[in-house]
Amino acid sequence: MTEEKNMEPLWWGLFSAGGVVAAFLVPIHIIIFGFALPLGWISDSGTLYRNWLVKIYLFVLIALPLYHWAHRFYFALNDMKLGLPRQPLAVLCYGGAIVGTIATVWVLLLL
Amino acid sequence: MSVVRPDKSKLFYHELPPSWWLSKRSYFLFMLRELSSVFIAIFLVVFLIQLYQLTRGPEAYAAFTQKLSSPGWIVLNLITFLFALYHSITWFYSSAIVLPLRIGEREMPRNLFVALNVGALAVVSLVILVLFLALKG
């Protein structure tokens, strides 16, 4: 329990950093990758993602909002009073974000 | 900086039903705001899978992108886009409360703060779009 309390500022920092990234960067990416590319408005050779600056940018874009999700989803489910056990839920949410971060690093290194 | 926290087991808690957030518009909007993060996370995971396809070759990447053109994905992305905008707006409003900007002695009006952030969102989005179009190859 004390460890959980000490970790709180870290999770909160990641939550708000992820919130900022999601607020400013995500909408245009939904337009590009959710609509423009699939519907053929524009094409993409995929060479851009080999650039290291782009990789760092993509890491920030993908990984940080996952912590934002973890924090919000965990507290929203708690607030919904569904009777879900707190600790496994926390492990699932924050652990999910950590797994997502590792997966992001792995994919970006492969590119 | 030590705060005495009351022992929760000794406090009286009024039990809420799981549907409490449906009982009032503002509660419902709060839950929608929290839920926006789920849609954003799903979009980012799909985006990551799309990038992973590139490691399997340009054909796999093109095939996956093609798959995303089905009506189901387009509808999901449309919903996600609306949720993302809702997140942006509500985030700017919370920022106005948490990190108020001051003009001299006075606090900047919240609506002006939000409007400036919406402007910044538009500029950032345009810059990303132009950079992407210029560099995508």
gemmi code that builds the backbone of each chain (N, CA, C; Angstrom):
import gemmi

chains = {
    "A": [
        ("MET", (0.824, -1.208, 0.000), (0.000, 0.000, 0.000), (0.860, 1.260, 0.000)),
        ("THR", (1.930, 1.271, 0.811), (2.773, 2.464, 0.837), (3.461, 2.638, -0.509)),
        ("GLU", (3.853, 1.500, -1.105), (4.514, 1.564, -2.400), (3.575, 2.178, -3.438)),
        ("GLU", (2.317, 1.765, -3.353), (1.301, 2.288, -4.253), (1.221, 3.810, -4.121)),
        ("LYS", (1.246, 4.290, -2.902), (1.171, 5.728, -2.643), (2.395, 6.454, -3.219)),
        ("ASN", (3.583, 5.842, -3.065), (4.790, 6.490, -3.567), (4.811, 6.566, -5.092)),
        ("MET", (4.116, 5.618, -5.731), (4.105, 5.576, -7.187), (3.127, 6.597, -7.766)),
        ("GLU", (2.244, 7.115, -6.904), (1.161, 7.967, -7.389), (1.621, 9.152, -8.243)),
        ("PRO", (2.647, 9.926, -7.807), (3.074, 11.068, -8.636), (3.549, 10.638, -10.019)),
        ("LEU", (4.200, 9.477, -10.096), (4.691, 8.980, -11.385), (3.514, 8.706, -12.325)),
        ("TRP", (2.523, 7.946, -11.830), (1.363, 7.623, -12.671), (0.616, 8.889, -13.055)),
        ("TRP", (0.540, 9.835, -12.105), (-0.168, 11.074, -12.383), (0.559, 11.889, -13.443)),
        ("GLY", (1.884, 11.928, -13.363), (2.682, 12.652, -14.354), (2.500, 12.062, -15.736)),
        ("LEU", (2.534, 10.715, -15.810), (2.341, 10.041, -17.098), (0.924, 10.273, -17.610)),
        ("PHE", (-0.044, 10.267, -16.679), (-1.445, 10.516, -17.041), (-1.588, 11.881, -17.696)),
        ("SER", (-1.009, 12.919, -17.067), (-1.251, 14.246, -17.627), (-0.417, 14.487, -18.878)),
        ("ALA", (0.787, 13.901, -18.937), (1.567, 14.010, -20.182), (0.809, 13.338, -21.317)),
        ("GLY", (0.229, 12.166, -21.036), (-0.556, 11.455, -22.041), (-1.793, 12.226, -22.443)),
        ("GLY", (-2.390, 12.935, -21.483), (-3.563, 13.748, -21.774), (-3.242, 14.876, -22.727)),
        ("VAL", (-2.076, 15.498, -22.531), (-1.650, 16.594, -23.410), (-1.391, 16.059, -24.822)),
        ("VAL", (-0.667, 14.940, -24.905), (-0.362, 14.337, -26.210), (-1.660, 13.981, -26.936)),
        ("ALA", (-2.588, 13.352, -26.197), (-3.858, 12.961, -26.817), (-4.635, 14.186, -27.273)),
        ("ALA", (-4.611, 15.253, -26.474), (-5.399, 16.437, -26.802), (-4.881, 17.153, -28.042)),
        ("PHE", (-3.534, 17.237, -28.171), (-2.966, 18.036, -29.264), (-2.589, 17.215, -30.501)),
        ("LEU", (-2.170, 15.965, -30.319), (-1.612, 15.226, -31.458), (-2.528, 14.169, -32.066)),
        ("VAL", (-3.378, 13.563, -31.244), (-4.140, 12.403, -31.738), (-5.166, 12.744, -32.835)),
        ("PRO", (-5.963, 13.854, -32.723), (-7.007, 14.066, -33.741), (-6.501, 14.059, -35.188)),
        ("ILE", (-5.408, 14.743, -35.473), (-4.921, 14.792, -36.857), (-4.451, 13.414, -37.320)),
        ("HIS", (-3.918, 12.607, -36.383), (-3.490, 11.247, -36.751), (-4.677, 10.355, -37.079)),
        ("ILE", (-5.823, 10.606, -36.432), (-7.026, 9.837, -36.776), (-7.454, 10.217, -38.198)),
        ("ILE", (-7.358, 11.518, -38.521), (-7.730, 11.959, -39.873), (-6.810, 11.320, -40.914)),
        ("ILE", (-5.495, 11.332, -40.631), (-4.535, 10.791, -41.616), (-4.656, 9.266, -41.730)),
        ("PHE", (-4.549, 8.567, -40.572), (-4.443, 7.106, -40.608), (-5.796, 6.402, -40.532)),
        ("GLY", (-6.815, 7.120, -40.078), (-8.139, 6.505, -39.984), (-8.997, 6.750, -41.218)),
        ("PHE", (-8.724, 7.876, -41.898), (-9.553, 8.231, -43.058), (-8.738, 8.422, -44.339)),
        ("ALA", (-7.769, 9.331, -44.314), (-7.082, 9.733, -45.555), (-6.362, 8.553, -46.227)),
        ("LEU", (-5.624, 7.757, -45.454), (-4.911, 6.623, -46.053), (-5.850, 5.481, -46.451)),
        ("PRO", (-6.731, 5.002, -45.541), (-7.596, 3.885, -45.934), (-8.499, 4.221, -47.119)),
        ("LEU", (-9.005, 5.470, -47.169), (-9.947, 5.831, -48.229), (-9.228, 6.284, -49.501)),
        ("GLY", (-7.880, 6.226, -49.491), (-7.119, 6.494, -50.696), (-7.014, 7.959, -51.081)),
        ("TRP", (-7.290, 8.870, -50.132), (-7.125, 10.301, -50.443), (-5.654, 10.615, -50.659)),
        ("ILE", (-4.784, 9.935, -49.882), (-3.340, 10.100, -50.030), (-2.693, 8.715, -49.933)),
        ("SER", (-1.435, 8.621, -50.369), (-0.715, 7.350, -50.264), (0.471, 7.524, -49.317)),
        ("ASP", (1.027, 6.394, -48.876), (2.142, 6.454, -47.933), (3.107, 5.325, -48.245)),
        ("SER", (4.351, 5.674, -48.585), (5.336, 4.641, -48.921), (5.848, 3.921, -47.671)),
        ("GLY", (5.733, 4.570, -46.518), (6.179, 3.945, -45.277), (7.657, 4.152, -44.971)),
        ("THR", (8.355, 4.910, -45.796), (9.797, 5.115, -45.565), (10.061, 6.119, -44.438)),
        ("LEU", (9.067, 6.966, -44.180), (9.233, 8.026, -43.172), (9.574, 7.473, -41.793)),
        ("TYR", (9.035, 6.287, -41.481), (9.141, 5.750, -40.119), (10.505, 5.138, -39.813)),
        ("ARG", (11.416, 5.176, -40.782), (12.777, 4.689, -40.513), (13.628, 5.797, -39.903)),
        ("ASN", (13.123, 7.007, -39.977), (13.841, 8.164, -39.430), (13.760, 8.148, -37.897)),
        ("TRP", (14.915, 8.406, -37.258), (14.965, 8.286, -35.797), (14.155, 9.346, -35.067)),
        ("LEU", (14.125, 10.537, -35.630), (13.311, 11.587, -34.995), (11.837, 11.227, -35.066)),
        ("VAL", (11.445, 10.647, -36.210), (10.054, 10.224, -36.373), (9.734, 9.111, -35.385)),
        ("LYS", (10.696, 8.195, -35.188), (10.481, 7.093, -34.231), (10.276, 7.620, -32.813)),
        ("ILE", (11.085, 8.597, -32.424), (10.933, 9.172, -31.077), (9.564, 9.839, -30.957)),
        ("TYR", (9.188, 10.553, -32.025), (7.868, 11.191, -32.036), (6.759, 10.148, -31.896)),
        ("LEU", (6.871, 9.049, -32.658), (5.835, 8.011, -32.613), (5.788, 7.348, -31.247)),
        ("PHE", (6.947, 7.223, -30.606), (6.972, 6.651, -29.257), (6.143, 7.508, -28.296)),
        ("VAL", (6.379, 8.809, -28.346), (5.631, 9.741, -27.491), (4.144, 9.680, -27.837)),
        ("LEU", (3.846, 9.675, -29.136), (2.457, 9.687, -29.596), (1.691, 8.445, -29.147)),
        ("ILE", (2.336, 7.277, -29.211), (1.613, 6.032, -28.903), (1.681, 5.692, -27.415)),
        ("ALA", (2.870, 5.768, -26.817), (3.040, 5.254, -25.449), (2.370, 6.137, -24.389)),
        ("LEU", (2.557, 7.436, -24.443), (2.053, 8.280, -23.350), (0.528, 8.232, -23.183)),
        ("PRO", (-0.263, 8.314, -24.273), (-1.712, 8.240, -24.064), (-2.168, 6.892, -23.497)),
        ("LEU", (-1.329, 5.837, -23.587), (-1.711, 4.554, -22.986), (-1.774, 4.687, -21.465)),
        ("TYR", (-0.862, 5.495, -20.893), (-0.891, 5.724, -19.441), (-2.076, 6.607, -19.055)),
        ("HIS", (-2.413, 7.495, -19.978), (-3.603, 8.319, -19.779), (-4.837, 7.411, -19.704)),
        ("TRP", (-4.908, 6.449, -20.656), (-6.003, 5.481, -20.655), (-6.009, 4.675, -19.349)),
        ("ALA", (-4.837, 4.159, -18.961), (-4.747, 3.297, -17.776), (-5.338, 3.998, -16.553)),
        ("HIS", (-4.922, 5.252, -16.356), (-5.352, 6.028, -15.194), (-6.861, 6.270, -15.223)),
        ("ARG", (-7.359, 6.719, -16.373), (-8.783, 7.037, -16.480), (-9.643, 5.796, -16.397)),
        ("PHE", (-9.236, 4.746, -17.081), (-10.024, 3.519, -17.126), (-10.090, 2.887, -15.739)),
        ("TYR", (-8.953, 2.878, -15.056), (-8.905, 2.300, -13.704), (-9.863, 3.040, -12.770)),
        ("PHE", (-9.782, 4.372, -12.758), (-10.629, 5.133, -11.845), (-12.089, 5.139, -12.293)),
        ("ALA", (-12.326, 5.122, -13.606), (-13.714, 5.087, -14.089), (-14.379, 3.770, -13.682)),
        ("LEU", (-13.654, 2.658, -13.849), (-14.233, 1.367, -13.464), (-14.470, 1.298, -11.962)),
        ("ASN", (-13.535, 1.869, -11.196), (-13.746, 1.932, -9.749), (-14.975, 2.757, -9.412)),
        ("ASP", (-15.092, 3.907, -10.096), (-16.214, 4.813, -9.829), (-17.549, 4.207, -10.236)),
        ("MET", (-17.502, 3.275, -11.201), (-18.759, 2.682, -11.669), (-19.347, 1.725, -10.647)),
        ("LYS", (-18.563, 1.413, -9.615), (-19.059, 0.543, -8.523), (-19.557, -0.798, -9.059)),
        ("LEU", (-18.725, -1.391, -9.921), (-19.108, -2.684, -10.480), (-18.677, -3.827, -9.561)),
        ("GLY", (-17.986, -3.466, -8.482), (-17.529, -4.493, -7.558), (-16.306, -5.250, -8.045)),
        ("LEU", (-15.546, -4.626, -8.968), (-14.330, -5.274, -9.464), (-13.218, -5.121, -8.432)),
        ("PRO", (-12.400, -6.154, -8.260), (-11.311, -6.048, -7.291), (-10.285, -4.997, -7.731)),
        ("ARG", (-9.914, -4.128, -6.804), (-9.070, -2.966, -7.136), (-7.688, -3.346, -7.646)),
        ("GLN", (-7.034, -4.223, -6.873), (-5.626, -4.451, -7.199), (-5.420, -5.145, -8.558)),
        ("PRO", (-6.153, -6.249, -8.845), (-5.988, -6.854, -10.174), (-6.331, -5.875, -11.288)),
        ("LEU", (-7.316, -5.017, -11.032), (-7.712, -4.025, -12.029), (-6.565, -3.045, -12.296)),
        ("ALA", (-5.909, -2.631, -11.204), (-4.776, -1.711, -11.354), (-3.655, -2.376, -12.144)),
        ("VAL", (-3.379, -3.642, -11.823), (-2.312, -4.374, -12.524), (-2.655, -4.474, -14.006)),
        ("LEU", (-3.947, -4.762, -14.292), (-4.394, -4.905, -15.674), (-4.239, -3.585, -16.446)),
        ("CYS", (-4.651, -2.476, -15.818), (-4.619, -1.180, -16.509), (-3.187, -0.671, -16.678)),
        ("TYR", (-2.487, -0.478, -15.559), (-1.138, 0.079, -15.648), (-0.181, -0.918, -16.297)),
        ("GLY", (-0.403, -2.225, -16.011), (0.412, -3.263, -16.654), (0.184, -3.265, -18.156)),
        ("GLY", (-1.077, -3.051, -18.554), (-1.399, -2.979, -19.976), (-0.648, -1.853, -20.665)),
        ("ALA", (-0.579, -0.716, -19.986), (0.141, 0.432, -20.558), (1.628, 0.126, -20.682)),
        ("ILE", (2.178, -0.591, -19.685), (3.611, -0.935, -19.732), (3.870, -1.919, -20.879)),
        ("VAL", (2.995, -2.924, -21.015), (3.134, -3.881, -22.118), (3.047, -3.139, -23.459)),
        ("GLY", (2.104, -2.194, -23.553), (1.958, -1.399, -24.765), (3.214, -0.587, -25.070)),
        ("THR", (3.843, -0.064, -24.025), (5.080, 0.706, -24.207), (6.186, -0.184, -24.766)),
        ("ILE", (6.315, -1.390, -24.190), (7.346, -2.324, -24.650), (7.082, -2.721, -26.105)),
        ("ALA", (5.800, -2.989, -26.414), (5.438, -3.354, -27.786), (5.767, -2.214, -28.750)),
        ("THR", (5.520, -0.971, -28.311), (5.807, 0.191, -29.163), (7.303, 0.284, -29.447)),
        ("VAL", (8.118, 0.142, -28.400), (9.581, 0.199, -28.579), (10.017, -0.902, -29.531)),
        ("TRP", (9.471, -2.099, -29.328), (9.838, -3.249, -30.146), (9.523, -2.990, -31.632)),
        ("VAL", (8.293, -2.537, -31.925), (7.906, -2.275, -33.315), (8.770, -1.163, -33.916)),
        ("LEU", (9.001, -0.097, -33.141), (9.770, 1.035, -33.679), (11.215, 0.637, -33.944)),
        ("LEU", (11.773, -0.260, -33.131), (13.135, -0.726, -33.372), (13.212, -1.616, -34.603)),
        ("LEU", (12.124, -2.356, -34.863), (12.090, -3.247, -36.031), (11.993, -2.451, -37.337)),
        ("LEU", (11.363, -1.298, -37.265), (11.120, -0.524, -38.504), (12.415, -0.033, -39.150)),
    ],
    "B": [
        ("MET", (4.712, 17.614, 5.739), (3.721, 17.337, 4.700), (2.977, 16.028, 4.969)),
        ("SER", (2.896, 15.627, 6.240), (2.183, 14.369, 6.462), (0.713, 14.663, 6.717)),
        ("VAL", (-0.111, 13.990, 5.954), (-1.544, 14.198, 6.066), (-2.136, 13.012, 6.822)),
        ("VAL", (-2.923, 13.321, 7.809), (-3.571, 12.234, 8.541), (-4.785, 11.788, 7.736)),
        ("ARG", (-4.699, 10.554, 7.262), (-5.819, 10.025, 6.495), (-6.716, 9.223, 7.413)),
        ("PRO", (-8.019, 9.513, 7.403), (-8.901, 8.741, 8.275), (-8.970, 7.290, 7.815)),
        ("ASP", (-9.111, 6.414, 8.770), (-9.254, 4.998, 8.449), (-10.582, 4.798, 7.723)),
        ("LYS", (-10.475, 4.383, 6.471), (-11.663, 4.320, 5.622), (-12.709, 3.344, 6.159)),
        ("SER", (-12.224, 2.297, 6.834), (-13.182, 1.277, 7.288), (-14.115, 1.829, 8.357)),
        ("LYS", (-13.700, 2.955, 8.981), (-14.543, 3.521, 10.040), (-15.469, 4.615, 9.524)),
        ("LEU", (-15.362, 4.910, 8.215), (-16.226, 5.944, 7.667), (-17.513, 5.324, 7.134)),
        ("PHE", (-18.548, 6.156, 7.127), (-19.802, 5.672, 6.562), (-19.801, 5.942, 5.066)),
        ("TYR", (-20.101, 4.929, 4.295), (-20.192, 5.102, 2.864), (-21.607, 4.835, 2.387)),
        ("HIS", (-22.102, 5.786, 1.615), (-23.398, 5.569, 1.001), (-23.167, 4.761, -0.265)),
        ("GLU", (-23.713, 3.576, -0.342), (-23.497, 2.711, -1.505), (-24.245, 3.258, -2.717)),
        ("LEU", (-23.517, 3.403, -3.827), (-24.143, 3.876, -5.054), (-24.406, 2.688, -5.971)),
        ("PRO", (-25.505, 2.724, -6.717), (-25.716, 1.652, -7.701), (-24.767, 1.847, -8.886)),
        ("PRO", (-24.422, 0.765, -9.615), (-23.494, 0.905, -10.751), (-24.000, 1.860, -11.830)),
        ("SER", (-25.278, 2.168, -11.797), (-25.834, 3.020, -12.851), (-25.904, 4.495, -12.430)),
        ("TRP", (-25.206, 4.859, -11.323), (-25.319, 6.234, -10.801), (-24.997, 7.298, -11.841)),
        ("TRP", (-24.054, 6.975, -12.744), (-23.595, 7.985, -13.705), (-24.604, 8.211, -14.828)),
        ("LEU", (-25.674, 7.387, -14.846), (-26.723, 7.610, -15.839), (-27.819, 8.529, -15.305)),
        ("SER", (-27.704, 8.883, -14.022), (-28.806, 9.592, -13.382), (-28.785, 11.099, -13.621)),
        ("LYS", (-27.662, 11.619, -14.097), (-27.563, 13.061, -14.285), (-26.701, 13.339, -15.505)),
        ("ARG", (-27.064, 14.344, -16.279), (-26.354, 14.678, -17.504), (-24.863, 14.913, -17.255)),
        ("SER", (-24.564, 15.673, -16.196), (-23.155, 16.003, -15.946), (-22.352, 14.761, -15.556)),
        ("TYR", (-22.978, 13.821, -14.852), (-22.290, 12.563, -14.513), (-22.022, 11.750, -15.775)),
        ("PHE", (-23.044, 11.760, -16.656), (-22.930, 11.007, -17.902), (-21.799, 11.579, -18.766)),
        ("LEU", (-21.738, 12.922, -18.841), (-20.687, 13.566, -19.635), (-19.309, 13.286, -19.046)),
        ("PHE", (-19.250, 13.213, -17.696), (-17.992, 12.864, -17.021), (-17.540, 11.467, -17.456)),
        ("MET", (-18.497, 10.513, -17.473), (-18.152, 9.148, -17.852), (-17.734, 9.078, -19.329)),
        ("LEU", (-18.420, 9.864, -20.180), (-18.049, 9.913, -21.604), (-16.615, 10.413, -21.753)),
        ("ARG", (-16.270, 11.408, -20.946), (-14.918, 11.967, -20.996), (-13.896, 10.895, -20.618)),
        ("GLU", (-14.197, 10.148, -19.562), (-13.279, 9.084, -19.139), (-13.181, 8.010, -20.224)),
        ("LEU", (-14.340, 7.731, -20.861), (-14.414, 6.691, -21.876), (-13.650, 7.075, -23.143)),
        ("SER", (-13.471, 8.381, -23.379), (-12.760, 8.820, -24.585), (-11.363, 8.203, -24.638)),
        ("SER", (-10.766, 7.990, -23.467), (-9.408, 7.442, -23.426), (-9.368, 6.014, -23.964)),
        ("VAL", (-10.484, 5.280, -23.832), (-10.534, 3.898, -24.334), (-10.454, 3.914, -25.857)),
        ("PHE", (-11.253, 4.790, -26.483), (-11.261, 4.864, -27.947), (-9.911, 5.337, -28.482)),
        ("ILE", (-9.324, 6.313, -27.798), (-8.017, 6.816, -28.223), (-6.977, 5.704, -28.126)),
        ("ALA", (-7.025, 4.929, -27.034), (-6.050, 3.842, -26.852), (-6.238, 2.770, -27.927)),
        ("ILE", (-7.507, 2.435, -28.254), (-7.757, 1.430, -29.295), (-7.181, 1.918, -30.628)),
        ("PHE", (-7.417, 3.198, -30.946), (-6.878, 3.749, -32.192), (-5.355, 3.610, -32.237)),
        ("LEU", (-4.692, 3.931, -31.122), (-3.230, 3.898, -31.097), (-2.702, 2.467, -31.215)),
        ("VAL", (-3.413, 1.510, -30.605), (-2.982, 0.108, -30.720), (-3.128, -0.365, -32.171)),
        ("VAL", (-4.246, 0.012, -32.814), (-4.422, -0.344, -34.224), (-3.337, 0.317, -35.075)),
        ("PHE", (-3.023, 1.558, -34.767), (-1.962, 2.285, -35.478), (-0.623, 1.561, -35.307)),
        ("LEU", (-0.363, 1.068, -34.110), (0.880, 0.330, -33.848), (0.914, -0.962, -34.670)),
        ("ILE", (-0.240, -1.646, -34.741), (-0.315, -2.881, -35.544), (-0.075, -2.549, -37.017)),
        ("GLN", (-0.597, -1.400, -37.452), (-0.392, -0.955, -38.826), (1.101, -0.723, -39.102)),
        ("LEU", (1.779, -0.082, -38.150), (3.222, 0.147, -38.298), (3.974, -1.183, -38.311)),
        ("TYR", (3.486, -2.138, -37.486), (4.125, -3.451, -37.448), (4.061, -4.126, -38.822)),
        ("GLN", (2.959, -3.905, -39.548), (2.812, -4.499, -40.874), (3.944, -4.056, -41.801)),
        ("LEU", (4.458, -2.850, -41.587), (5.556, -2.337, -42.410), (6.800, -3.204, -42.279)),
        ("THR", (6.990, -3.787, -41.086), (8.174, -4.635, -40.886), (8.031, -5.921, -41.706)),
        ("ARG", (6.806, -6.252, -42.125), (6.573, -7.440, -42.940), (6.586, -7.091, -44.429)),
        ("GLY", (6.817, -5.840, -44.734), (6.906, -5.434, -46.136), (5.811, -4.473, -46.527)),
        ("PRO", (6.061, -3.724, -47.629), (5.107, -2.700, -48.068), (3.749, -3.287, -48.464)),
        ("GLU", (3.750, -4.548, -48.957), (2.474, -5.162, -49.378), (1.571, -5.383, -48.169)),
        ("ALA", (2.168, -5.891, -47.077), (1.398, -6.142, -45.855), (0.830, -4.824, -45.316)),
        ("TYR", (1.643, -3.764, -45.403), (1.217, -2.440, -44.926), (0.046, -1.940, -45.754)),
        ("ALA", (0.165, -2.070, -47.083), (-0.905, -1.613, -47.977), (-2.171, -2.431, -47.760)),
        ("ALA", (-2.013, -3.753, -47.557), (-3.168, -4.626, -47.360), (-3.895, -4.266, -46.061)),
        ("PHE", (-3.134, -3.982, -45.010), (-3.750, -3.624, -43.723), (-4.476, -2.290, -43.834)),
        ("THR", (-3.827, -1.325, -44.496), (-4.452, -0.010, -44.689), (-5.751, -0.163, -45.476)),
        ("GLN", (-5.704, -1.051, -46.478), (-6.895, -1.326, -47.289), (-8.030, -1.866, -46.406)),
        ("LYS", (-7.652, -2.768, -45.484), (-8.637, -3.374, -44.586), (-9.369, -2.299, -43.763)),
        ("LEU", (-8.636, -1.236, -43.410), (-9.220, -0.184, -42.580), (-10.252, 0.662, -43.329)),
        ("SER", (-10.408, 0.398, -44.635), (-11.382, 1.183, -45.411), (-12.781, 0.592, -45.333)),
        ("SER", (-12.938, -0.542, -44.639), (-14.264, -1.147, -44.532), (-15.167, -0.260, -43.663)),
        ("PRO", (-16.487, -0.295, -43.937), (-17.415, 0.602, -43.219), (-17.276, 0.514, -41.698)),
        ("GLY", (-17.081, -0.695, -41.175), (-16.967, -0.877, -39.725), (-15.831, -0.059, -39.136)),
        ("TRP", (-14.659, -0.125, -39.784), (-13.498, 0.635, -39.291), (-13.707, 2.129, -39.432)),
        ("ILE", (-14.311, 2.532, -40.561), (-14.545, 3.970, -40.789), (-15.479, 4.524, -39.710)),
        ("VAL", (-16.539, 3.757, -39.407), (-17.476, 4.202, -38.370), (-16.768, 4.280, -37.017)),
        ("LEU", (-15.974, 3.240, -36.701), (-15.245, 3.257, -35.429), (-14.320, 4.479, -35.362)),
        ("ASN", (-13.620, 4.751, -36.485), (-12.700, 5.894, -36.487), (-13.436, 7.223, -36.385)),
        ("LEU", (-14.645, 7.261, -36.946), (-15.459, 8.475, -36.835), (-15.844, 8.719, -35.373)),
        ("ILE", (-16.275, 7.640, -34.703), (-16.631, 7.740, -33.283), (-15.393, 8.136, -32.477)),
        ("THR", (-14.265, 7.496, -32.791), (-13.017, 7.786, -32.087), (-12.615, 9.242, -32.269)),
        ("PHE", (-12.799, 9.754, -33.501), (-12.433, 11.141, -33.780), (-13.265, 12.099, -32.933)),
        ("LEU", (-14.575, 11.821, -32.834), (-15.437, 12.682, -32.020), (-15.037, 12.604, -30.545)),
        ("PHE", (-14.722, 11.395, -30.078), (-14.268, 11.239, -28.699), (-12.943, 11.985, -28.478)),
        ("ALA", (-12.060, 11.922, -29.480), (-10.759, 12.588, -29.353), (-10.946, 14.101, -29.233)),
        ("LEU", (-11.866, 14.654, -30.057), (-12.133, 16.090, -29.965), (-12.748, 16.434, -28.613)),
        ("TYR", (-13.621, 15.539, -28.122), (-14.246, 15.761, -26.812), (-13.176, 15.754, -25.721)),
        ("HIS", (-12.220, 14.827, -25.862), (-11.108, 14.808, -24.904), (-10.340, 16.129, -24.957)),
        ("SER", (-10.023, 16.592, -26.186), (-9.241, 17.829, -26.330), (-9.946, 18.992, -25.629)),
        ("ILE", (-11.211, 19.174, -25.946), (-11.960, 20.309, -25.389), (-12.027, 20.221, -23.861)),
        ("THR", (-12.389, 19.030, -23.351), (-12.514, 18.895, -21.891), (-11.149, 19.031, -21.225)),
        ("TRP", (-10.101, 18.587, -21.923), (-8.745, 18.719, -21.376), (-8.360, 20.193, -21.258)),
        ("PHE", (-8.723, 20.970, -22.286), (-8.401, 22.400, -22.259), (-9.163, 23.087, -21.116)),
        ("TYR", (-10.416, 22.675, -20.912), (-11.187, 23.259, -19.809), (-10.574, 22.921, -18.458)),
        ("SER", (-10.138, 21.641, -18.296), (-9.505, 21.283, -17.014), (-8.205, 22.047, -16.838)),
        ("SER", (-7.444, 22.195, -17.943), (-6.174, 22.935, -17.842), (-6.427, 24.371, -17.409)),
        ("ALA", (-7.512, 24.946, -17.905), (-7.835, 26.334, -17.550), (-8.056, 26.467, -16.047)),
        ("ILE", (-8.546, 25.379, -15.438), (-8.801, 25.417, -14.000), (-7.532, 25.085, -13.218)),
        ("VAL", (-6.779, 24.066, -13.711), (-5.589, 23.599, -12.982), (-4.411, 24.556, -13.172)),
        ("LEU", (-4.218, 25.025, -14.407), (-3.076, 25.901, -14.707), (-3.556, 27.230, -15.285)),
        ("PRO", (-4.270, 28.031, -14.495), (-4.793, 29.279, -15.078), (-3.659, 30.248, -15.451)),
        ("LEU", (-3.795, 30.843, -16.636), (-2.822, 31.852, -17.057), (-3.269, 33.197, -16.508)),
        ("ARG", (-2.289, 34.036, -16.163), (-2.634, 35.343, -15.631), (-2.212, 36.429, -16.614)),
        ("ILE", (-3.076, 37.427, -16.757), (-2.708, 38.618, -17.510), (-2.591, 39.710, -16.467)),
        ("GLY", (-1.349, 40.065, -16.106), (-1.164, 41.020, -15.018), (-1.687, 40.436, -13.727)),
        ("GLU", (-2.652, 41.127, -13.129), (-3.217, 40.690, -11.854), (-4.343, 39.688, -12.071)),
        ("ARG", (-4.957, 39.767, -13.239), (-6.203, 39.027, -13.446), (-5.979, 37.683, -14.122)),
        ("GLU", (-6.840, 36.761, -13.759), (-6.808, 35.442, -14.356), (-7.443, 35.528, -15.735)),
        ("MET", (-6.822, 34.848, -16.702), (-7.384, 34.854, -18.049), (-8.757, 34.174, -18.025)),
        ("PRO", (-9.760, 34.771, -18.703), (-11.077, 34.115, -18.747), (-10.946, 32.697, -19.309)),
        ("ARG", (-11.669, 31.760, -18.699), (-11.538, 30.352, -19.094), (-11.854, 30.124, -20.562)),
        ("ASN", (-12.890, 30.801, -21.068), (-13.258, 30.597, -22.472), (-12.155, 31.065, -23.410)),
        ("LEU", (-11.465, 32.137, -23.033), (-10.356, 32.627, -23.854), (-9.210, 31.614, -23.818)),
        ("PHE", (-8.929, 31.066, -22.630), (-7.890, 30.053, -22.480), (-8.185, 28.851, -23.379)),
        ("VAL", (-9.439, 28.388, -23.356), (-9.832, 27.231, -24.167), (-9.722, 27.582, -25.655)),
        ("ALA", (-10.171, 28.791, -26.021), (-10.106, 29.209, -27.426), (-8.655, 29.236, -27.917)),
        ("LEU", (-7.738, 29.717, -27.073), (-6.321, 29.756, -27.451), (-5.789, 28.336, -27.655)),
        ("ASN", (-6.220, 27.409, -26.783), (-5.781, 26.023, -26.908), (-6.346, 25.354, -28.160)),
        ("VAL", (-7.601, 25.678, -28.488), (-8.196, 25.145, -29.714), (-7.405, 25.670, -30.915)),
        ("GLY", (-7.022, 26.938, -30.855), (-6.189, 27.519, -31.910), (-4.862, 26.782, -32.026)),
        ("ALA", (-4.257, 26.489, -30.872), (-2.978, 25.765, -30.863), (-3.162, 24.363, -31.439)),
        ("LEU", (-4.281, 23.716, -31.105), (-4.576, 22.383, -31.642), (-4.660, 22.442, -33.168)),
        ("ALA", (-5.320, 23.479, -33.687), (-5.460, 23.630, -35.138), (-4.100, 23.834, -35.795)),
        ("VAL", (-3.256, 24.689, -35.179), (-1.932, 24.973, -35.748), (-1.068, 23.708, -35.726)),
        ("VAL", (-1.040, 23.026, -34.575), (-0.237, 21.805, -34.436), (-0.690, 20.760, -35.465)),
        ("SER", (-2.026, 20.605, -35.602), (-2.559, 19.619, -36.544), (-2.132, 19.938, -37.970)),
        ("LEU", (-2.210, 21.221, -38.318), (-1.839, 21.643, -39.668), (-0.354, 21.391, -39.918)),
        ("VAL", (0.492, 21.698, -38.925), (1.933, 21.493, -39.069), (2.239, 20.003, -39.276)),
        ("ILE", (1.589, 19.133, -38.473), (1.819, 17.687, -38.609), (1.379, 17.216, -39.997)),
        ("LEU", (0.205, 17.686, -40.432), (-0.316, 17.277, -41.739), (0.639, 17.692, -42.861)),
        ("VAL", (1.103, 18.952, -42.817), (1.993, 19.455, -43.867), (3.312, 18.683, -43.846)),
        ("LEU", (3.871, 18.448, -42.645), (5.119, 17.697, -42.536), (4.945, 16.280, -43.073)),
        ("PHE", (3.802, 15.659, -42.717), (3.550, 14.293, -43.175), (3.473, 14.248, -44.698)),
        ("LEU", (2.712, 15.184, -45.284), (2.551, 15.193, -46.739), (3.883, 15.469, -47.440)),
        ("ALA", (4.723, 16.295, -46.814), (5.990, 16.657, -47.443), (7.011, 15.528, -47.336)),
        ("LEU", (6.946, 14.748, -46.259), (8.010, 13.782, -45.990), (7.638, 12.331, -46.252)),
        ("LYS", (6.345, 12.031, -46.468), (5.914, 10.628, -46.508), (6.533, 9.833, -47.660)),
        ("GLY", (6.872, 10.493, -48.754), (7.520, 9.827, -49.874), (6.562, 8.989, -50.714)),
    ],
}
model = gemmi.Model(1)
for chain_id, residues in chains.items():
    chain = gemmi.Chain(chain_id)
    for i, (resn, *xyz) in enumerate(residues, 1):
        res = gemmi.Residue()
        res.name, res.seqid = resn, gemmi.SeqId(i, " ")
        for name, pos in zip(("N", "CA", "C"), xyz):
            atom = gemmi.Atom()
            atom.name, atom.element = name, gemmi.Element(name[0])
            atom.pos, atom.b_iso = gemmi.Position(*pos), 0.0
            res.add_atom(atom)
        chain.add_residue(res)
    model.add_chain(chain)
structure = gemmi.Structure()
structure.add_model(model)
structure.setup_entities()
